Amino acid sequence: MKAKTNMESKYLKKDAEVRVSCAQKKCDQDDKELEDEVQRLSREISQETNANEEIEAFLRQHQQDLTSQVEYWMAKHEKDVQLKQEALDSLKDKRDKDLARLKDMTDKYKEYESVVLDERIQKEKAKRRAEQETFQNKAAVKVQAWWRGLLVRHQLGPYSKKKGKKSGKKSGKKGKKGGKKKKKK
């Protein structure tokens, strides 16, 4: 039994060594896997860090570009607004001058129009007066002609027969010599 126990103890010793060796190999293998995992994660972290730094650099550059563009557009906006305001002010001034000029011209037009209307009225009055005078002159000539005809027909006034005249002569224009006779009053 001693041999059996010796053998058993050798067997148990070898079994323990194998188990320790297996456990050692398993631990070594786990260590190796963990080291590989650590290296892989380390590489991934390094890659992610590099990618993050590149993205940050790109974003910073993009932000600077956008900031410079914003500044450019703000300056351009200010300049354009100033130019448009100057143009607007110029147009307002011109409009005010044109309105003042229009008012002056309207006042002059009204003044000239009143003068023209007065002149037309005066001309119309003068025309009516001239027509009235012409009418009255024609009427006076007709009345005078009628009156003279009446005087001649009835032999009155300067057309009457005079007492000292010879009876052989007729009074009238044909027989008269020496022009008109003066009227007696």
Sequence and secondary structure as in RCSB ss.txt:
>XXXX:A:sequence
MKAKTNMESKYLKKDAEVRVSCAQKKCDQDDKELEDEVQRLSREISQETNANEEIEAFLRQHQQDLTSQVEYWMA
KHEKDVQLKQEALDSLKDKRDKDLARLKDMTDKYKEYESVVLDERIQKEKAKRRAEQETFQNKAAVKVQAWWRGL
LVRHQLGPYSKKKGKKSGKKSGKKGKKGGKKKKKK
>XXXX:A:secstr
 HHHHHHHHHHHHHHHHHHHHHHHHHHHHHHHHHHHHHHHHHHHHHHHHHHHHHHHHHHHHHHHHHHHHHHHHHH
HHHHHHHHHHHHHHHHHHHHHHHHHHHHHHHHHHHHHHHHHHHHHHHHHHHHHHHHHHHHHHHHHHHHHHHHHHH
HHHHT GGGS  TTS TTS  SSTT  SS      
